[in-house]
Amino acid sequence: MRADNSAHLAEAAQQRRLDCIERAKAVLNSLERDGGPVTVAGVASRAGVSRTFLYDDAQTVLLTRLRNLASGQPASGRPALPDKERITTKSHEAIVRTLRDANRKLNEDNERLRNELAVALGQLRDLRRGTPTPAATQRN
């Protein structure tokens, strides 16, 4: 009859679980300290654990901490800027106004150039056909 090794298997599984938790905590500590994108997939990859491990009911503390870190970031995944480095509403409005004015000017330039191109193409067509252009008939 074989020896019952189930206690050793359970102990090894428990140790693997504790190692995974420690690696995930280390990654979360690093993200808290240094910043960077906080996602389940990213943390799992860096910690060398599966996403399923992080979503497991036994890891609710880790998942809650991860979600709290992620909620402190903008949707882009980059850490939020400190208040003193953020743009003010007044500056933002000035930039938007400047960009709108530049856009309006570019649209006007495009319209003028389209009209000039249409006139030039019409004159070229008339020259190729041998018909006088409207400008030439006005000079006579």
C-alpha positions as CSV (number, residue, x, y, z in Angstrom):
1,M,0.0,0.0,0.0
2,R,1.2,3.5,-0.9
3,A,1.9,6.3,1.6
4,D,-0.6,9.1,1.8
5,N,1.1,12.1,0.3
6,S,-1.9,14.4,0.2
7,A,-0.7,16.5,3.2
8,H,2.5,17.3,1.3
9,L,0.5,18.1,-1.9
10,A,-1.8,20.4,0.1
11,E,1.2,22.1,1.7
12,A,2.9,22.7,-1.6
13,A,-0.3,24.1,-3.1
14,Q,-0.7,26.4,-0.1
15,Q,2.9,27.6,-0.5
16,R,2.4,28.3,-4.2
17,R,-0.7,30.3,-3.4
18,L,1.2,32.3,-0.8
19,D,4.0,32.9,-3.3
20,C,1.5,34.1,-5.9
21,I,-0.1,36.5,-3.4
22,E,3.3,37.9,-2.4
23,R,4.3,38.5,-6.1
24,A,1.0,40.2,-6.8
25,K,1.4,42.4,-3.7
26,A,4.9,43.3,-4.8
27,V,3.6,44.4,-8.2
28,L,0.8,46.4,-6.6
29,N,3.3,48.1,-4.3
30,S,5.5,48.9,-7.2
31,L,2.6,50.4,-9.2
32,E,1.6,52.4,-6.1
33,R,5.1,53.8,-5.7
34,D,6.2,54.3,-9.3
35,G,2.9,54.6,-11.2
36,G,2.1,53.0,-14.5
37,P,-1.0,51.4,-16.1
38,V,-3.0,49.3,-13.6
39,T,-4.9,46.5,-15.2
40,V,-5.7,43.0,-14.2
41,A,-3.9,41.6,-17.2
42,G,-0.8,43.8,-16.5
43,V,-0.6,42.9,-12.9
44,A,-1.1,39.2,-13.6
45,S,1.6,39.2,-16.2
46,R,4.1,41.1,-14.1
47,A,3.4,38.9,-11.0
48,G,3.5,35.7,-13.0
49,V,0.0,34.7,-12.0
50,S,-3.1,34.1,-14.0
51,R,-5.9,36.6,-14.3
52,T,-8.2,33.8,-13.0
53,F,-6.1,33.8,-9.8
54,L,-6.7,37.5,-9.3
55,Y,-10.4,37.2,-9.9
56,D,-10.7,34.2,-7.5
57,D,-13.0,34.9,-4.5
58,A,-10.1,34.1,-2.2
59,Q,-8.2,37.1,-3.7
60,T,-10.9,39.7,-3.2
61,V,-8.4,41.8,-1.1
62,L,-5.9,41.9,-4.0
63,L,-8.6,42.6,-6.6
64,T,-10.1,45.4,-4.5
65,R,-6.7,47.0,-4.1
66,L,-6.0,46.7,-7.8
67,R,-9.3,48.3,-8.7
68,N,-8.7,51.1,-6.2
69,L,-5.4,51.8,-7.8
70,A,-6.9,51.7,-11.3
71,S,-9.8,54.0,-10.4
72,G,-7.2,56.7,-9.4
73,Q,-6.0,56.8,-13.0
74,P,-7.5,58.4,-16.0
75,A,-9.0,56.1,-18.7
76,S,-5.7,56.4,-20.6
77,G,-4.0,54.3,-18.0
78,R,-1.5,57.0,-17.2
79,P,-1.2,58.3,-13.7
80,A,-3.2,61.5,-13.1
81,L,-1.2,64.7,-13.0
82,P,-0.8,66.5,-9.7
83,D,-3.2,69.5,-9.3
84,K,-0.4,72.0,-9.8
85,E,0.5,70.6,-13.2
86,R,-3.1,70.3,-14.5
87,I,-4.4,72.9,-17.0
88,T,-6.8,75.4,-15.7
89,T,-10.3,75.9,-17.2
90,K,-9.4,79.4,-18.4
91,S,-6.2,78.1,-20.1
92,H,-8.2,75.2,-21.7
93,E,-10.8,77.6,-23.0
94,A,-8.1,79.9,-24.5
95,I,-6.4,76.9,-26.2
96,V,-9.8,75.8,-27.6
97,R,-10.6,79.3,-28.9
98,T,-7.2,79.6,-30.5
99,L,-7.5,76.2,-32.2
100,R,-11.0,77.0,-33.4
101,D,-9.8,80.3,-34.9
102,A,-6.9,78.5,-36.6
103,N,-9.4,75.8,-37.9
104,R,-11.7,78.6,-39.3
105,K,-8.8,80.3,-41.1
106,L,-7.7,77.0,-42.6
107,N,-11.2,76.3,-43.8
108,E,-11.3,79.7,-45.4
109,D,-7.9,79.2,-47.1
110,N,-9.1,75.8,-48.4
111,E,-12.3,77.3,-49.8
112,R,-10.3,80.1,-51.5
113,L,-7.8,77.6,-52.9
114,R,-10.6,75.4,-54.2
115,N,-12.2,78.3,-56.0
116,E,-8.8,79.3,-57.5
117,L,-8.3,75.7,-58.6
118,A,-11.7,75.6,-60.2
119,V,-11.1,78.8,-62.1
120,A,-7.6,77.6,-63.2
121,L,-9.0,74.2,-64.3
122,G,-11.8,76.0,-66.2
123,Q,-9.3,78.2,-68.0
124,L,-7.1,75.2,-68.8
125,R,-10.1,73.3,-70.3
126,D,-11.0,76.4,-72.4
127,L,-7.4,76.7,-73.7
128,R,-7.4,73.0,-74.7
129,R,-10.7,73.4,-76.5
130,G,-9.6,76.6,-78.1
131,T,-12.5,78.6,-76.7
132,P,-11.8,82.1,-75.2
133,T,-11.8,82.3,-71.5
134,P,-14.2,84.6,-69.7
135,A,-11.3,86.8,-68.7
136,A,-10.1,87.1,-72.3
137,T,-13.5,88.1,-73.6
138,Q,-13.8,90.8,-70.9
139,R,-10.5,92.4,-72.0
140,N,-11.7,92.8,-75.6
